[in-house]
């Protein structure tokens, strides 16, 4: 048992000695990357502060009284706005190759069949992200 423990200690020491130069390289890379990391954090803060205004201006129903909004049934508009609030960028998406184009998650075969069987003018929500799935 002592022999095993001594071999284990020797191996641990060898590994620590082998890793030491790598630690220095990792620290050098981290130091070099730090300005970019700080800049990225500032950019994310700026974009997150401006996103709500951008979404209000970009949303298809931004001015509540627009022609697009008036053409939608109130129930559908309500569902779209709920999905938009949940998803954050768009309240609807298309199915592309069996995947929701919003969250990019593949629909189960049962959900895909259910989506294909929707009557004209009916919309199903994506089971993952909640967006309205467009025909």
N, C-alpha and C positions, 0 to 999 in steps of 0.2 A: 504494500500500500504506500509506504514511504517512497519507494522507487517511482511509482506512478505519479505521486504528488510532485516529486522533484523534477521529473520529465515534463510534467504539465507546467510547472513554474518556469522551467527553462524555455519551453515553447512560447509561453506568454511573453517573456522578456525578449525573445527573438522577434516576435510580432510587433511589440511596442517599438523596438529599435528600427524595424523595417518601415513602420507607419510614420515615424517622426518626420522624415523629409516630406512626406505627403501632406501632413498637417500644415507644414509651412506653405506648401503650394496652394492648398485650399484657402488658407488665410490670405494669401496674396491675391487670389482670384476674387475672394469676397471683398477685399479692400478696393480692388479695381472696379468692381461692379457696383459699389455702394452709391456713387453719384447717379448712376442710371436707375437704381432702385428708388432713390429719393425722388428723382424726376418723374418716374412712373406713378408713384403715390400721389404726387401733386397733380398730375394729369387726371388721374382717376377721381380725385376730389373735385377738380374743376368740372369734369364731365358729369359727375353725379349731381352736382349742384345745378347744372343747366339742363339735365335730362327732362325733368317735368315740364319745363316751358317748351322744349323741343317737341315732346310728345303731344302736348296740347295743340301746337301749331300744325303738326304733321298728321294727326289722327284724321281718318276719313270723315269723321263726324265732329270735327273740331268746333265749328260754330254750330251749335245745337239746331239752329233753324235752317241749315244748308239743305240744298235739293237732295243730296245723297241721303241725309237723315230722314227727310220727309218721305222718301220712296220706300223706306224700310218699315216693316210692321213694328209697332211699339214693343211687342214681346221679343222680337228678334233683336231689336236695338238694345233692349235691356240685357239680353243674354250676351250680346257682343261686348257691351260695356263692362259687364261682370267678368268676362274672359279677359278683356284688356287690362282690367285692374289686377287680375291674378297674374297674367303673363308679363305685363309691363311694357311690351313693345308692339304687339299686335293681338287682336282678339280673334283672329281667324287665320287658318292656314290650309294649305292644300295637302293632298296625299300624293307623295312621290315615291314610286317603287315600294308601296306598302308601308311607308313611314310618314309620320306627321312632319311636315316641313318646318313646323315651329320648334318642336323639341327634339326632332330627329330620331325619335324612338319608334321602333317598328310596332305596328299594331298587331295584336294577336289575330290569328285567323278568324276567331269568332267576332272580334270587333270589326275586322275588315269586311266580313260578310254582312254584319249589321249596317255598316256605313254604306256598302253597295246597295243594300235593300231599302235605303231611306226613300220615301216618296218625294216627288218633285216639290221643291220649295222647303223641305225639312232639312234641318241641320243637326248633326250629332256632335257632341263635344268630344275632344280627344281625352281618353281616359287618363293620360299622364299629365298633360299641361293644362287641360280645360279649354283650349281654343276651339272655336267652331270649325269643324272640318268642312271645307268647301267641296262641292261636287266637281 
